[in-house]
């Protein structure tokens, strides 16, 4: 009998078969059944693995969506807190501006009036009054610089 190798490693007879046809059909059915069982079992394993992986991914996605929602909530809360702090700081800066500038302006004016009337005291005694007046001028400049910076920052935010 001449035999050639087939694709699946099965011997394919090249001469007339010596076995009845019905045996070949039964063998073919058995082979087909075995292969279907093997492939079906493998398919079921792959399907089970994919189903399990999909379930894990769905849980991970659910957790991710929940974490994202929580993060958005935290960002929203922080934004509200920052906006409130910004308004408080602006109110504080305005209050400080008016509350400090008015008394400081009065101090400068009183010192100017005093210096005009106290010329007879002598230069040595007036030095400390002039130093106080210069300090008041410097403090006024610093307050105005702080307010200008605050105005610029407010304009940049808007």
C-alpha angles and dihedrals in degrees: 000000000000113000130189128190114255129205098265094044092261121136114247113203115226096194131060112297117252093203123078118264094242090062090053090050092050091048090049090050091048091048091048091048092049092048092048090050092050094046093043091051091048091047090051091051091049091046091050091049092048092047091051092047091048091051090051091048091050091052091047090049091050090051091047092051090049092049090048091052091048091049092050089051091051091048090050091051092048091049091053090048092049092048090050091048090049092052090047091050091049091050090047092050092049092048093047090048094056097033094051101035097055096054091040091053089051091051091051092048093048091048091050091050091047092051091051093051098037100058089119093064094078135247096275094058094043093053093082091048090051089049090052090049091050090049090052090051091049092048090051090052091050093050091049091049091052091049092048091051090049091050091050091050091049091050091049092052092052 
